[in-house]
Amino acid sequence: MAEPVLPSRRFLAMLPPALLATQSPDDVPVALALLGAVEEQWLLLAADVDRVLDDAFADSAAEWALPYLAQVLGLPPDAGRAEIGSATALRRRRGTPAALEDFATVVTGWPARVTEGWKTTLWSQQLRHPVRRTASLSMRAGEHLLAGSELDPVRRSVTPGGPHHPAAATATVYPWQSYRYDQTEVCPLADPGRFTLHPLGLPVPLYLRPGSFEIASDADDERPPGAPPAARPPRSPATLPLPATWRLIEALAPGEITYGPVWQLGADHPLAQGEPGDPALVTLTVDGNPLPWTAIGLTGLPEGGGPAPAAGQILLDPARGVIAIGSSITGTVRATFYRPVSGQLGALASTAQPDDSARTVIVVDPAGGTHPPGQIVVTDLDAAVTAALAAPAATSGLDVEIRLVTSDRLAAPAPITGTPAAQHWRIIAPAGLTPVIVGALSFDAADLTVDVTGCYLEGDVEAGASLTGLALNGVTMNPAAGRQLTVAPGAWTLRLAAGRSQLGPVRADLSAYPIELHDCVVDGAGAVLQPCGPPAPPVVPVPAVAAADRFPPHLVTTACTFAGPVAADTIEASDCLFLDGLTCVVTSGGYVRYSELGPDDDPQAHPPAHQCLTGPRPAVMSDGAESAGYYAPILRTPGSRGASPLLTGASDGGEIGAYHHARRGPLALRLAQRLAEMVPLTIHPHLVVSRSEE
């Protein structure tokens, strides 16, 4: 018989004492059992009242309540939580450049910068006027350094219309988010003494620290009643998620640079500011000790060239993310810097959180820090796997969680074999940490299910025939180095799944269960980003998905981008971008819906396509692994005919491919249609979508 639910002391304190005074202390009185049931219903009613109160505020309302709150404020029903919460503050400052910037950010979630046409107009040419091409700039203020860029401040003569018209207001949005690599161990290169800041050894430009987003409100200002709020100027280049180009570094403070083959930034240069954990550009540490900017020089470091550093100096190439270390600097060098991400793909954008309900928690911490009692603390993955193999099984839920509490480079463990008692493992790098597992990660333990989350994988991933399940979530592989995800030919009962990841080519055979891929880039081309120098030669892609031995796998995929031919036995695909064709063994089963198949598609090679794009493909950026344009369709300003079909052709009107979840096309179109809400009638709003300089 189930034990009765007794009321809490808090609930009993609200009752008259005489109600319980006559009850026997040796038995559970009937009154207490009844009161316990009454308290349960009272708590449910209180929670329902709290939910009603929460739904009255934008920051705590349920998703279903947001359209109703938007209707009360006169906003469209698809208004987001941020727009609803800031509607009053934005309307009070309507018609100002700062309000237009804030409006663009709350509608899209992207940083924005507004320029007014009258500030960039020297002379406006009418149709009856003779043609005059004049321009004006201030060389003292360094305006010539930004001429021709998106931050161009030059005053020029224009014809009426366009973003330089005196009555124009142009909002430039940057469709990516900047994330921070925090104390990431640098990766050695083939050149002695040289390292890349990126954990996978890729050349990547450094980006400026993004500015914090705050919306000014009249209620938040401390000023006398009736006094107008202080006008916030448009955002400066130092607060935008821009690449640290040489022109921008010089334009921010020309007087704070000592020029020569190696540039030295002065103490007052904006990029030399900030705390070690939150730098404006980059922080370099040696064994945990921050290196001052007096010991850091900026220069170009092409492969096999560039100046040599002094003994106690580190040279940094901001355009490539490469450093050269002086001979007297010993110890482990780590870097804190910023990189852009167009969507929440890969390890950098992972939001993984530890699971405290795991039966056994194993912490991998090379620094040997202090951790809560009951956790097993080790310094490398081999020791973590040894502890996991000896861990007991849990009665329910997760058996073992291996937490990588570091951003260092960790040697991959030896191939995991045997028959562990704990059959459900999770290897996780919590959000904000970017560890790299160096070497092949091989699983072949009997009846084992493994979930790998939030990690950089420098080597291949191998799933053996004895493995039961493998899930990759928020991981980044290195296809530029030829790394692959391989499943042994005899893995008949393996369940393989991946989500929000950047994967190398997949090699697997037909098995009892399909391979499930969602919101992933499967890269068979392995292009390397070329931030400097001549363009890289074209790459010949290898198959993105193919058989490991005989028959290709059954594939279930949603919102994925495949760079390289895809071969499958049966396919069920929706919202996918196939850059190099699709071939299936079974064409009478499965489906291909709302996908992009390219101009050379063979309709007989796959199941019948439904609402798919097969004409000339719009331009797709493929700057290279880990770039801001990593196989992302180019986002242009929506014109009179709307956005590109590749950006709005998915099943829900969103983007086709791995960036479907980011909804970049619908967001840009929505902003272009609504900019006029925040400007006076005599002002002509314009939208410009920035492109990465990579």
N, C-alpha and C positions, 0 to 999 in steps of 0.2 A: 504494500500500500504506500502511495506517495506521501511524503512528509508534508504537513500543512505549511503554507507560506505565512510566516508571522510578520506582523507590522513592524516597522522601524521605530526606534525610540523617538525620532522626530515626529512621527505621526501620532504615537501614543501621547506625547506631550500636549497635543491639541485636544485631547479628550478629557471629560470630567473624571477626577480621580475616583469618585464613588462608583463608576461603572465597572472598575476592576477590583474594587476592595474586597468583595465577597467571594472572589474566585479562589479555588484551591491552588496553592503553589506547587503541588506535586503532579499536576496534570495540565495538559494544554487545554485551556478553556475553549469552549465553542465560540465564545465572543471574540477571542483573539484570532481564530481561524477566519471568522467572518470579516473582522476588521482588516486582516491581511488581504482578502479579496477586494474589499472596498478601497484599500490603499493602491492596489494595482490599477484599478479603474481611475482613481484620482490622479495618479501619475500620468496615465495616458491622456487624460483630459488636460492636465497642465502642459504636457508636451505639445498637444494640439494648439493650445492658446499661444505658446511660445512660437510655434511655426507661423501662426497668423501674424504675430508681431514682426517676425523676421521677414515675412513676405511684403512688408510695407517699406522696406529699405532695399536699395539696389544692391548693396554689397553683401546682403545676407539672404535675398529672396531666392526661392526655387526657380528653376529654369522656366517652368510653366507660367510663373507670375510675371516674368519680365515683359512680355508683350502688353499686359494690362497696365503696368507702370509706365511703359512707353506711351500708351494711348492717353493716359492722364496728362502727360507732359507735352503732348502734341508731336511726338516723335514717331517715325515709322515703326511698324511692328517688329522688324528685324533688328532694331537698335540693340546694341550690346550692353553689357553690364556697366562698362566704363562710361559709355556715352550717356546712359540714363543717370548715373550718379553725378556726372559733371554737367548736366544740361543747364542748370541754373547759372553756374559760374561762367559757362561759355556764352550764354545768351546775354549776360550783363556786359561782356566785353566784345560783343559782336561788332565786326567792322574793323578790328585791330589785327595787325599781322600776328601777334602772339596768340590771339584767339583762333585764328585760322590754322596756325601750327598745331595747337592743342586739339582742335577739332579733327584734323587729319590723323593725328596719332590715336585718338580714342576710337575713330571709325575703323582704322586698319590695324592698329597695334604697331605701326612702323614709325620710326623717327622721321621728322619732317622739318623743312626749313622754308620760309616764305620770303620772297623778294618782291618789292614794290616796283612797278614799271617806271614811275617817275624818278626813282633813284638811279636808274641805269639808262635814262634817256637824255642825250645831249641835245638832240634836235629831231622833231617829228616831221617827216616829209609828207606833204600832201600830194595828191595826184597832179595838181597843176604846177607844182614846184619842180625846178630842175633837180636832177639827181645829185646828191652830195653825200659822200662817204667820209664821215669824220668820226673821230673817237677821242676820248679824254680819259686819262688815268693819272693816279698819283704815284709816282715812283718812290717818293719819300715814305709813303705808307706801305710800300711793297705790293701795290695792286697789280703791277705787271707780272708778278710771279704766279698769279692765279688766272691770267688771261687765257681764254680758251678752255678752261675747266668749268665744271658745274658751279663753282663758286666765283665765277667771273664777275668782278665788280666794275668793269669798264663801262663808262657812259658813251653811248654811241648813237648815231643817227639811225632812225628806223622809219619804216612806213607804217601807217596805222594798222593795228591788229597785231596779234602775236604776244608773246610774253614780255617784250620790251616796250609795248605801248605805254604811254604815260598813265593810262587808266587801267592798267592790268595788275593783277596780283597773282603771282605764280607760286604754287606749292610744290616743292620737290620732295618726294618721299623716297626712302631708302628701304626696299623690301627685304630686309634681313634683320636679324638680331645678333648683337655681339655677345659672345660668351667668353668667360675668362678661364684660361689655363692657370691654375694656382699651384705654384711650386712644382712644376713638371720637370723631371730630370731630362736634360738635353740628350740628343741622340747622336752618337759618333758617326762621322762620314769617312769615306775612303781616304780623303786628304788628311795627313797627320795634323793633329791639333785643331781640326775643324769639326763643328757640331751644328746640327739644326735644332731649332727650338721646338719644332713639331715632334711629337712623340714617335711618329712612324718614320722620321727621317725625310719628310717631304719638304721641298722648298715652298714656303708660303709667306706672303707679305704680312707685315704686322699692321694692326689697326689701332686707331685711337680709342681711348676709353670712352664708352658711351655716356652721355650726360643723363642724370636722373630726370625722370618725368614727374613734374609737379604742376598742377593746375591752380593758378591763383584764384582766390574767391574773395569777394567783398567781406564775407563773414570772418575770414581768417586774417584780414589785415588789421594791424593795430594802428589806427589813425583816428583823428577826431571825426565826429559825425559830420557828414556832408562833404568831407574832403575826398577828392577823386582818388582812385587807386593809382599807384605808381605804374607807369607803362613799362612792360618788360620788352626789351629789344629782341629782335629775331635771334635765333640760336647762332652762336659763332661756330666756325669750323672746328674749334677745339672740343666741342661738345657733341659732334656728330660722329656716327660710326663709319669713318672714312679710312682708307688705307693711308699709311704714313709715307706718302711719296716725298721725294726730295724737294719738290717745289713747295709742298705744303709745310714741311719742316722748316724751310727757310722763310716762308711767308708768315708763319706764326710769330716769329721774333727774329728778324734779320740781324739786329744788333747784339743778340745773345749767342752768336755762333762764331767760333774761331775757325776760319776757312783754311783749307789745304788739302792734301791727299786724304787726310783724316779730319772729319769735322768734330769739333768739341763743343758740346752744348754748355752754355753758361748756367749758373744756378737759378737764374730768373727765367729761363726758357720754359714755356708752358709744358713741354713734354718732359722736362726734368722734375716736375712737381709730383706731389702725391706721396702717400705712405707706401712702404714696401709691399703691403698686401693689396693695395689699390692704386697702382701707378697710373700716370697719364699715358704712358706708352709701354714700358717694360721695366721689370726689376730682375736683376741677376744676383744670385746668392752663391756663395762658396761655403759649403758645409753649414748652411743656414745663416751665414753672415752676409747682409746686403752689401753689394759692391757700389761705392759712390760713383756718381756720374763723372767725376774727375778721372776715373780709371776706365771709362767706357768711351770709345771713339766710334763714330759712324763713318762707314766707307763701303765701297762696293767689293764684294768677295765672290767673283765668278769662279767657276771650277778651275783649279790649277793656277789662279792668278790673284791679284790684289796685294796690298801692302802687308808686311809682317807686323804683328803686334809687339809692343815693348814687353819687357819681362813681366811686369806687373799689370798689364793692360789686357782688356778684352775688346776686340773689334767686332762691331755689329753691323750687319747689312740689313736694314729694315725692309728693303724690297724683296729679299729672299728669305729672311728669317734664319740667317746663317751667322755663326760667331766663330772667331779665331781666338784661341786662348794663349796668353803669354806663358813663357816657360816657367816662371816662378809661381804661377797659380796652380796649386795642387788641391785636390779634394773634389767632391761632387758638386757640379754646377747645376743649378736649377733656375728656372725662369718662370715669371708671371707675366702673361701677355694676353692679347685679345685676338679673337678670330670671329668672322661672321658665319652665320648659318641661316640658310633660306627657309628651313623647316626643321622640325624636331626629329632629325635623323642622326643616328650614330651616337658614339659615346659622349661627345662633348655636350650634346643637348639632352642627355639622358636625365630622367627625373626619378631614378630608382631609389627606393628607400629600404632600409633593413627591415627584416621581419623578426621581431622579438619573440614570436611564438615558436621559433625553431627549437627542436629538442636539444641540439648541440650547436653552439656558435663558436666558430674558429676565426680569429682575427689575424690577418697577415699584416704585420707592422714592422718593417725593417728597422725603424727607429726605436722599437721596444717601448712605446709609450704606455701610459696608465690606462687601463680599461676596466669596465665593471667586473665585479667578482662573478665567478661562474663561467666566464668565457676563456677559451683556450687561446693563448697568444703565442704566435710563432713568427719567424722572420722570413720564411720563404714558402713557396708553394709546395715543394716536396714534403716539408714537415706538415703542412696543412692537409695534404692528401693522406699522409700516413695517419693523422689523427682522425680524419673522416672515415677511413677504412675500418678503424677500430671503434667508431662511435656506435652506440646502440640505436635501434629503430624506435621511432616515436609511435605512440598508439594511433595518432591521427595527425594530419598536417605535414609540415616540412620537417624532415629528419635532420639535415645538416645545412648550415649556412656558412659559407666561407666568405668573409668580408675583407676586401682589399682596401685597407685604410692607409693608402699611400698614393702618390702620383709618380712613383719611381718605376724603373724598368725591372720586371720580375722574370726570372728564368722560368720557362714552362716546366711543369713537373714531368717525370717519366711517365710513359703510357700507363693509364689507369686501368688495371685489370683486376681479376679476382671476383669474389662474390661477397660484397659488403653486406652487413646486416642492415645498415641504413641505406635505403634504396631511393631516396629522393634528396638530391643535393641542389644547392643553389650557390653559384659563384657570382658575387655582386661587388661592383664598385659603387658606393653611394654617390648620389648627385654631388657635383662639385669636385670630385676626384677623377683623375685621368691616368690610371696605371696602364702599363703596357706589358702584356704577356709575350715574352720573347721566345720564339721557338714553336714547334708544332704542338698543338693541344689535342691529345689523342685520348679517346674514351672507348674502352672495350670491356667494361665490367658487366657481369651478368646481372640482368634485371634492374639495371641502374637507370634512373631518369635524372638528367642534369639540365639546369637552367643557368645560362651564362648571360649576365646583365651588366651593361654600362662599362664594358672594357674595350681597350684597344688590343687587337690580336695581330701581332707582327708576323706570325707563322701560319701554316695551314691549320685547319680544323678537321679532324678525322674522327668519324663515327664508326666503331667496329660492329661486327655482326652480333655480338652479345648484348649490345646496348638496347635499352627499351625505349628511351625518349631523349631528345635533345632539342632545347629551345634556346634561340638566340634573340635577345631583346636589347635594343639600344647598343649594339656593338659596331665597331668599325674595324674591318679587315684592311689589308694592304694589297689591292689588286694591281697597283702599279709595280709591285715586286713579284707578281705572278702567283700570289697566294690563292688557295682554293678551299672550298668546302666539299669534302669528299666523304661519301658513304660507302662502306665496304659492300661488295656485290652480294654477300650472303645475308645482309641485314633485312630479312623479310618482314619482321614485325616491328621495325623501328618507326617511331613517330617523330618526324622532323618538322620544326616550325621556326619561323623567324618573323620579327616585327620591328619596325622603325630602325632598321639596320642598313649599313653599307657593306655589302658582301662581295667576295670574289666569285669566280665561276663556280657553279654547283655541278658536282658529278655524282650521280646516283642512278641506281637501276629501279625498275618497276618492283614494287613491294605491295604488301597488304594494305598499307595506308598511304594516302597522298602526301606530298610535300606541300606545306601550307606557308605561303609568303604573303605578308601584308605590310604595305608602306615601306618597301625596301628598294634600294638600288642594287641590282645584280650586275656587276661590271666585268664584262669579258674583254673590254678594250684596254683597261689599265693605263689610261692616259695620265701623264705626269704634268702638273701645272708648270708653265713656263712664264714666271713673272717678269723675267728679263731676257734679253738676247733675242735671237731669231726664233720664229715659230718652230715648234717641234715637228719632226716629220710625221706624216699621217700614220696612224696605227692600224694594223689589220686585226680586227677583233677575233678572239677565239669564242666558241659557243658559250653563251651565258649559262645555259642549262643543257646538259647532255647526259648520255648514259655513261656509267662508270665502266661497264663491261659489255652488256648485250642490249637490253631493252631500256629506253628512256623512261623516266619516272612519270607517274600520275601527278599533275600539278594543279593546285588550287591557289589562286593568287588574286589579290585585290589591291589596286592602287600601287603598282610596282613599275619600275623602269628597268628594262632589260637592254643592256648595251652588249650586243653580240647575238648571234642566232640562238633561237630557243627551240629545242627538240623535246617533245613530250609524247607519252603514250596517249593520255587523255588530258584535256585541259579544261578548267573552269576558271575563266578570267573575266574580270570586270574592272574598268577604269585603269587599264594598264597601257603602258607605252612600250611598244616593241620597235626598237630602233633598227634592227637588222633581220627582221623576218621571224615567222613562226611556222613550225612544221609539226604535225601530229600524226601518230600512227592510226588512231581511231578518229575518224571524222564524223561518224554518225552519232557520237555521244559527246557530252560536255557542251560548253558554250563559250563564245567570245562576245562580250557586250561592252559598249561604250568605251572602246579602246582605240588606239591609234596604231594602224598596221603598216603605214608607209606606202609610198607610191609603187613599190615593186611587189606588193602582196599578191600571193597566189591563192585565190578563194578555194581551190580544191585541196589545199594542203592543211586545212584546219576545219573545225566545225563551222557551220554557217554563222556569219557575223551579224550582230544586231546593233544598229545605231553606232557603227564604227567609222572612223576616218581613214580613208585610203588614198586620198589625193596627195598632191605635193605637200610635204611636211613643213610646217612653220619652223623657223630657226630654233635650234635647241643649243643652249650653252653646254659645253663639255670641256671646261677649262682644265679639268684634272681632278683626281681624288682630293677630297677635303677642301675644294674651292667653294666660293659662294655660289658659283654657277654650275655645280656638279650635276650635269645632265638635267638641268632645270630649263624648261621652256622659257625663252626670253620674254620677259614681261615688259610690254610697251604701253604707252599711254593709250587708253581706249579712245577710238575715234568715233565718227558718226555711225559707223557700222558695228560698234561694240568691240569687244575684245576678241582675240584670236580663238578659233574653235578649240585649239588644244588647251586653252586656259578655261574654257567654259563648257566643254563637251562631255564631262563625266555624268554619271547617272543622277547626281544631285545638283548638276549645274556648276560643279567645281572643276578643278584642274585634273587633267589626265596624267597619270604617272605617280611617282613616289612622293611628290609634293602636293598630292590631293588634299591631305589634311590641312595644309597651310592656306588653301583657298585664296591664292594670290590674285587670280584673275577676277573673281567676283568682288573681292575687296577693292581692287583698283577701279573697277567699273562703278561700284557703289559710291566711292569717294568722288569720282569725276562727275557723277550725276548730282551730288549733294553739296559741292563746294559753294554754289550760289547761295545757299542758306546763310552763310557766314559773312557775306560781303554786301555792301550797299548796292543799290540798283545801278549806279553809274560805274561800278567797277566790274571789269571782265575777269573772272577767275580762270586760271589755267592750271593744269596738272602735268607735272613732269615726273616720270618714273626713272630713278637713277639706275645706272648699271655699274656693276662692280668693275673696277679698273684692272682686275686680274685678266 
